[in-house]
Amino acid sequence: MMECWQCGKPAQGICRFCGRAVCKEHCSTMPFILTIYVGENNTPKAVVVADALWCGVCKPQPEPIEMPEIY
């Protein structure tokens, strides 16, 4: 059985952003972008899951992070 990252109680889900297990007391939700594409008039659009499970601890970055060391 998975335990909550913060309190050790039985986990009810997994953070979509970092993979930490969380219980109902410590979970939150936030939008999760599945994909981005260019729509009509070259307007960027996104397919988003509105209430993805979030642990409340990790800090998803608003912008991509350069990682030249893995190239």
C-alpha positions, 0 to 999 in steps of 0.5 A: 500500500502506498503512503502519503508523502506528507503524513504517512496515511494511506494514499488515495492518489498520485500527483500528476506532476511529480508522482508523489503519493498523497492522501485526501487531506493533502491533495489539491488539483490544478490544470495539466496540459496534455498537448499544445497545438497551433489552431486557426489563425496561428493561435496556440491552443492547449488540451487541458485536464482541469482538475489533475491531482497535485500533491501541493508540494512540487512546483511545476514550472510555467516554462520549459527548462533548458537541459543541454547536458542531456543532448 
